[in-house]
Amino acid sequence: MRSRYPNPSLRRGIALLEVMIAVGILTFAVTAITSAIVAGQQQSLEAREKIVASVAAESLLSRITQVPWETIDSWDGYTEDVGTITDPTGVAVGGDWDRIGRIVTVIAGEVQITPIEVFIVGRTITVSSFTKDGRTLATIERFVPEPQP
């Protein structure tokens, strides 16, 4: 039987070329898979950060809406810097909460219910959670009506 490549060194050269192509394809595949894994981890971390920020904002908003109506305005401008968030008893909350801060704004206003032509006076409370670089992760807003005697 005759070899297609009569020269043995040519046969070795073709084999080497095939190996180099296979290594190139394998390298490309491993790089693509690694990039996909890294991107997935970054998305997961971002989602986790946003969930914690939303819970932190909702937690503070809940705390504010439970105070007496006359003291709600005192929360305007309240800020907890990144890493300084505490629970209602004043104990520092750690873990993922150490990477976010919160700020509160309180704005007086009224809401009109058009079908029955009623105006409701109250305060719009906004709580925002932010990162060290100032990026807002979550903002929650709630209108709290003034209690009627």
Backbone as a ProteinNet text record, in pm:
[ID]
protein_1_A
[PRIMARY]
MRSRYPNPSLRRGIALLEVMIAVGILTFAVTAITSAIVAGQQQSLEAREKIVASVAAESLLSRITQVPWETIDSWDGYTEDVGTITDPTGVAVGGDWDRIGRIVTVIAGEVQITPIEVFIVGRTITVSSFTKDGRTLATIERFVPEPQP
[TERTIARY]
83.8	0	89.2	57	136.5	76.5	158.9	116.5	82.6	-11	-47.9	64.8	137.3	250.7	377.5	451	568.3	677.3	683.6	788.5	739.4	806.4	761.8	760.1	851.7	853.2	731.4	680.5	559.5	439.6	438.8	333.1	333.8	453.5	465.7	424.7	456.5	419	268.7	199.9	54.1	-5.7	46.2	-2.9	16.5	131.4	157.1	58.7	29.7	-66.7	-205.7	-244.2	-374	-382.1	-275.5	-271.3	-281.3	-211.7	-216.1	-356.3	-424.7	-561.6	-654.3	-637.7	-720.3	-697.8	-571.7	-540.8	-602.5	-599.2	-660.2	-810.1	-876.5	-1021.3	-1053.4	-975.7	-996.2	-975.8	-872.9	-846.2	-962.4	-1013.3	-1126.7	-1248.8	-1275.6	-1391.3	-1378	-1260.2	-1238.2	-1251.8	-1199.9	-1211.1	-1357.1	-1433.6	-1575.9	-1652.9	-1626.5	-1695.2	-1657.5	-1530.4	-1484	-1548.7	-1556.1	-1619	-1766.1	-1834.4	-1975.5	-1993.5	-1906.4	-1914.4	-1890.7	-1789.4	-1758.3	-1874.2	-1931.4	-2045.5	-2163.7	-2188	-2296.4	-2275.3	-2152.1	-2121.4	-2142.1	-2103.3	-2122.3	-2270.5	-2350.5	-2494.5	-2557.1	-2510.2	-2561	-2529.4	-2407.9	-2369.3	-2451	-2472.4	-2552.8	-2696.4	-2753.8	-2890.6	-2899.6	-2802.4	-2800.4	-2791.8	-2706.3	-2689.8	-2820.6	-2891.4	-3018.4	-3127.1	-3128	-3226.3	-3202.5	-3077.7	-3044.3	-3079.3	-3050.6	-3081.9	-3232.5	-3310	-3456.3	-3510.3	-3457.8	-3500.3	-3460.8	-3341.6	-3295.4	-3384.2	-3419.5	-3505	-3644.3	-3700	-3833.4	-3833.9	-3727	-3716.7	-3719.9	-3642.6	-3640.2	-3773.6	-3832.7	-3962.1	-4068.1	-4065.1	-4159.2	-4140.3	-4015.1	-3984.7	-4036.2	-4020.1	-4063.7	-4215.9	-4285.8	-4432.3	-4495.4	-4417.4	-4470.2	-4451.2	-4378.6	-4357.8	-4480.6	-4499.4	-4613.5	-4608.5	-4726.1	-4738.6	-4660	-4661.8	-4597.3	-4445.7	-4386.5	-4240.6	-4189.5	-4280.7	-4237.2	-4146.1	-4177.4	-4093.7	-3949.9	-3926.7	-3791	-3700.9	-3758.2	-3680.2	-3623.5	-3672.8	-3624.3	-3473.9	-3398	-3253.1	-3177.3	-3248.3	-3182.4	-3096.2	-2972.1	-2878.7	-2802.7	-2789	-2700.7	-2595.6	-2471.7	-2364.3	-2338.4	-2268	-2235.2	-2161	-2210.7	-2147.6	-2192.4	-2289	-2332.9	-2478.9	-2539.9	-2682	-2701.4	-2803.2	-2836.6	-2982.1	-3014.4	-3154	-3226.8	-3358	-3432.7	-3381.9	-3310.4	-3259	-3121.2	-3064.4	-2933.7	-2816	-2841.4	-2733.9	-2693.3	-2563.2	-2513	-2551.1	-2597.2	-2631.9	-2512.6	-2461.6	-2342.5	-2375.2	-2278.5	-2296.3	-2308.5	-2401.7	-2422.5	-2466.2	-2522.5	-2570.4	-2454.3	-2333.3	-2216.8	-2178.3	-2234.3	-2198.2	-2299	-2401	-2501.6	-2527.1	-2582.9	-2626.5	-2769.3	-2833	-2971.6	-2988.3	-3080.6	-3114.7	-3266.3	-3320.4	-3465	-3498.6	-3606.3	-3663.3	-3812.3	-3861.8	-4003.3	-4054.9	-4160.5	-4216.9	-4365.4	-4408	-4550	-4623.3	-4744.1	-4822	-4962.9	-5035	-5171.1	-5199.4	-5291.8	-5333.8	-5480.5	-5516.6	-5656.3	-5716	-5829.2	-5905	-6014.4	-5988.1	-6070.7	-6217.2	-6249.6	-6392.9	-6481.8	-6428.1	-6511.5	-6465.7	-6371.9	-6323.5	-6280.7	-6195.2	-6143.7	-5992.9	-5943.4	-5799.9	-5754.3	-5647.2	-5592.6	-5456.2	-5438.9	-5313.8	-5225.4	-5096.8	-5006.2	-4861.4	-4778.1	-4634.6	-4594.4	-4508.8	-4449.6	-4310.6	-4291.1	-4162.8	-4089.6	-3965.9	-3882.8	-3756.9	-3728.4	-3605.8	-3526.4	-3400.3	-3311.9	-3193	-3153.9	-3033.6	-2926.4	-2803.5	-2696.8	-2567.8	-2473.6	-2343.4	-2239.4	-2118.8	-2009.1	-1977.7	-1993.2	-1964.9	-2084.5	-2190.6	-2304.9	-2411.2	-2397	-2494	-2617.5	-2735.6	-2861	-2901.6	-2924	-2962.4	-3113.4	-3177.7	-3322.4	-3381.5	-3501	-3574.5	-3718.8	-3768.1	-3906.1	-3974.6	-4095.7	-4170	-4308.8	-4355.1	-4489.4	-4554.8	-4681	-4759.6	-4827.2	-4807	-4867.3	-4966.5	-5096.1	-5194.7	-5193.2	-5228	-5236.8	-5357.3	-5338.8	-5454.2	-5558.7	-5682.7	-5793.4	-5839	-5868.5	-5911.8	-6045.6
-115.8	0	123.2	214.3	336.1	445.7	521.1	633.9	751.3	827.1	946.8	1047.4	1050.7	1140.5	1056	1051.1	965.2	1010.1	1135.2	1189	1184.5	1109.4	1099.2	1233.5	1324.2	1454.6	1536.8	1518.4	1587.8	1536.1	1404.9	1345.7	1403.6	1418.5	1475.8	1623	1692.5	1834.6	1852.9	1766.1	1772.2	1740.7	1641.7	1605.4	1720.8	1787.1	1902.5	2014.5	2039.4	2142.1	2108	1980.9	1938.2	1959.6	1927.4	1948.1	2096.2	2181.3	2326.2	2381.8	2336.1	2379.9	2333.5	2209.2	2157.2	2235.5	2269	2348.7	2487	2546.8	2678.5	2675.2	2573.2	2559.2	2536.8	2453.2	2427.1	2554.2	2630.7	2756.6	2853.6	2864.4	2953	2909.8	2779.1	2727.9	2753.2	2728.4	2749.8	2898.4	2985.7	3130.3	3174.2	3123.3	3159.1	3112.1	2990.9	2937.5	3016.4	3047.1	3124.9	3263.5	3327.4	3459.8	3453.2	3348.1	3332.4	3312.5	3236	3212.9	3342.5	3418.6	3545.5	3643.1	3652	3741.7	3700.3	3569.9	3521.4	3554.7	3543.7	3577.8	3727.2	3810.5	3954.8	3989.8	3926.2	3950.6	3904.2	3792.1	3740.2	3835.3	3887.3	3981.8	4110.3	4159.1	4280.4	4258	4142.6	4112.2	4102.4	4037.5	4024.8	4161.8	4248.7	4383.6	4461.7	4449.3	4520.8	4467.4	4336.7	4278.8	4329.2	4328.5	4377.6	4526.1	4603.2	4746.5	4769.9	4689.7	4702.9	4669.2	4563.8	4525.2	4633.6	4689.7	4795.4	4919	4957.9	5074.9	5049.5	4933.6	4900.1	4892.2	4841.6	4831.3	4969.8	5062.5	5197.3	5268.8	5250.6	5312.4	5260.5	5133	5073.8	5134.7	5153.7	5212.5	5356.4	5431.7	5572.5	5582.1	5494.9	5503.8	5463	5407.7	5369.2	5476.5	5583.7	5690.7	5780.9	5857.8	5950.5	6049.4	6084.2	6172	6301.8	6359	6488.5	6482	6363.6	6351.7	6306.6	6280.7	6231.4	6331	6461.3	6562.7	6562.5	6518.2	6517.4	6416.1	6323.7	6225.1	6281.2	6396.6	6454.3	6481.7	6427.9	6444.6	6341.6	6250.9	6146.2	6061.3	6038	5960.4	5860.7	5740.7	5640.2	5611.2	5647.2	5625.8	5477	5445.5	5306.6	5243.3	5128.4	5055.4	5096	5189.9	5236	5204.5	5118.7	5088.2	5010.8	5055	4989.6	4944.2	4849.7	4807.3	4906.3	4891	4986.9	4998.7	4897	4903.9	4969.3	5002.7	5068.5	4976	4847	4749.9	4751.6	4756.3	4758.5	4630.2	4648.4	4534.1	4509.4	4388.8	4359.7	4285.1	4210.7	4130.3	4215.6	4178.7	4250.9	4395.7	4425	4560.3	4658.1	4606.6	4694.5	4765.2	4723.8	4784.1	4886.7	4917.9	5015.7	5118.4	5230.9	5336.1	5372.9	5458.1	5497.2	5646.4	5705.6	5846.8	5862.5	5957.2	5977.5	6120.6	6135.5	6267.6	6261.3	6370.2	6380.3	6508.9	6497	6612.6	6621.4	6739.6	6762	6775.3	6722.5	6731.8	6683.4	6676.6	6626.2	6544.7	6452.9	6366.6	6393.1	6405.4	6427.7	6297.7	6262	6148	6207.8	6206	6277.9	6235.8	6108.2	6073.2	6131.6	6146	6198.5	6337.5	6396.9	6533	6551.8	6462.1	6469.3	6488.7	6578.6	6599.9	6540.2	6463	6402.7	6464.9	6525.9	6589	6485.1	6491.4	6395.8	6425.1	6326	6337.3	6223.4	6255.9	6153.5	6125.2	6003.3	5961.8	5879.2	5917.1	5845.3	5797.3	5668.9	5611.4	5552.6	5595.1	5543.7	5473.8	5362.3	5289.1	5313.1	5336.5	5370.1	5298.5	5297.5	5234.1	5338.5	5291.1	5380.2	5482.9	5442.2	5533.9	5622.7	5618.2	5707.4	5654.1	5533.6	5474.8	5431.1	5475.6	5439	5298.8	5211.8	5073.7	5053	5120.3	5102.6	5230.2	5263.3	5377.9	5333.9	5360.1	5325.1	5451.9	5473.6	5594.8	5556.3	5626.9	5597.7	5726.7	5742.9	5856.6	5815.6	5896.9	5869.4	5982.2	5950.2	6054.2	6104.9	6230.9	6289.6	6229.4	6183.1	6124.2	6231.1	6189.8	6281.1	6259.5	6369.8	6358	6291.3
0	0	0	-84.8	-96.7	-11.7	55.7	137.4	46.2	86.6	10.3	12.8	124.8	139.5	143.8	34	30.1	125.8	158.2	244.8	390.6	481.5	621.3	693.8	661.9	729.2	690.4	569.8	527.3	607.7	633.7	714.2	855.7	913.3	1048.3	1047.6	941.7	930.9	925.7	850.7	842.9	979.5	1048.6	1181.5	1279.1	1271.6	1357.8	1328.4	1203.6	1164.4	1217.9	1208	1261.2	1411.7	1482.4	1627.4	1660.2	1586.9	1612.8	1588.8	1486.4	1459.9	1572.8	1615.5	1725.4	1853.8	1883.7	2003.4	1992.6	1875.2	1853.9	1876.9	1823.9	1843	1991	2057.2	2199.4	2282.2	2249.9	2320.8	2303.7	2182.3	2155.2	2236.5	2239.4	2312.7	2463.1	2518.1	2662.1	2695.7	2610.3	2632.9	2630	2535.4	2526.7	2649.7	2693.8	2811.7	2936.9	2952	3067.6	3068.6	2953.2	2944.2	2983.2	2939.9	2974.4	3124.6	3186.1	3331	3407.6	3367.6	3434.8	3420	3300	3278.3	3365.4	3377.5	3461.9	3608.2	3654.2	3793.4	3818.2	3722.3	3738.5	3742.9	3656.2	3657.3	3788.6	3838.4	3965.2	4080.6	4083.4	4187.9	4178.7	4057.4	4037.1	4084.4	4051.2	4093.3	4245.7	4305.6	4452	4517.5	4463.5	4516.8	4506.8	4394.2	4376.7	4469.2	4491.9	4583.7	4725.9	4770.1	4904	4915.4	4811.1	4812.4	4820.8	4750.3	4755.3	4893.8	4952.6	5087.5	5187.9	5171.4	5262	5251.5	5129.2	5109.8	5166.4	5138.3	5189.8	5341.6	5399	5544.2	5609.8	5556.3	5613.4	5590.4	5473.5	5445.2	5541.7	5569.1	5664.9	5803.2	5841.9	5973.2	5981.3	5872.8	5871.8	5878	5805.7	5804.2	5936.7	6028.2	6158.9	6265.2	6232.8	6331.6	6333.5	6440.6	6444.8	6327.3	6276.7	6160.5	6177.8	6295.5	6319.6	6303	6311.6	6304	6166.6	6073.5	5941.6	5871.8	5882.4	5815.4	5866.1	5988.9	6043.9	5972.2	5897.5	5823.4	5693.3	5649.5	5523.5	5532.1	5438.5	5437.3	5518.3	5584	5662.2	5568.7	5610	5527.2	5612.8	5560.6	5619.4	5513.2	5542.8	5446.5	5426.3	5319.3	5287.6	5405.6	5447.6	5557.2	5695.7	5706.5	5838.5	5868.7	5790.3	5810.4	5940.2	6016.5	6143	6139.4	6225.3	6236.4	6328.3	6347.2	6430.5	6574.1	6623.3	6759.8	6766.2	6649.8	6647.1	6627.6	6609.4	6588.9	6441.5	6416.4	6278.6	6205.9	6083	5998.5	5906.4	5904.1	5823.9	5696.6	5649.3	5529.3	5404.6	5318.5	5192.9	5215.7	5330.5	5360.6	5376.5	5397.2	5412.7	5283.5	5170.2	5042.1	4993.9	5077.2	5035.2	5144.4	5101.6	5192	5155.8	5238.5	5212.2	5236.7	5161.8	5180.1	5168	5246.5	5252.2	5211.6	5134.1	5108.7	5141.8	5200.4	5235.9	5173.1	5092	5022.4	5053.6	5100.8	5128	4995.4	4992.3	4869.2	4891.1	4781.2	4787.5	4663.1	4679.5	4570.6	4544.7	4417.4	4382.5	4329.9	4385.7	4334.3	4246.7	4117	4019.3	4016.4	4014.3	4000.6	4110.4	4231.3	4340.2	4385.1	4312.9	4340.7	4486.4	4532.9	4669.2	4662.8	4749.6	4762.4	4894.5	4889.6	5010.5	5035.2	5151.7	5190.1	5256.7	5227.6	5289.2	5254.6	5269.1	5241	5147.9	5051.4	4966.3	5021	5065.6	5123.2	5018.2	4990.7	4895.1	4965.8	4954.2	5010.5	4894.8	4883.9	4779.9	4843.8	4784.7	4827.6	4721.7	4766.8	4673.7	4710.9	4616.1	4636.6	4673.5	4702.9	4740.4	4631.2	4504.2	4394.1	4358.5	4439.3	4419.5	4324.5	4277.5	4185.3	4263.2	4219.6	4285.2	4241.1	4338.9	4310.1	4317.2	4410.9	4428.4	4485.3	4439.1	4491.4	4514	4634.3	4667.9	4716.8	4667.4	4699.7	4746.2	4850.7	4902.8	4949.7	4915.1	4963.4	5092.3	5197.3	5328	5357.3	5360.8	5385.2	5529.1	5546.5	5680.3	5750.4	5874.9	5946.5	5976.2	5968.6	5998.2	6141.6	6211.3	6352.3	6368.2
[MASK]
+++++++++++++++++++++++++++++++++++++++++++++++++++++++++++++++++++++++++++++++++++++++++++++++++++++++++++++++++++++++++++++++++++++++++++++++++++++

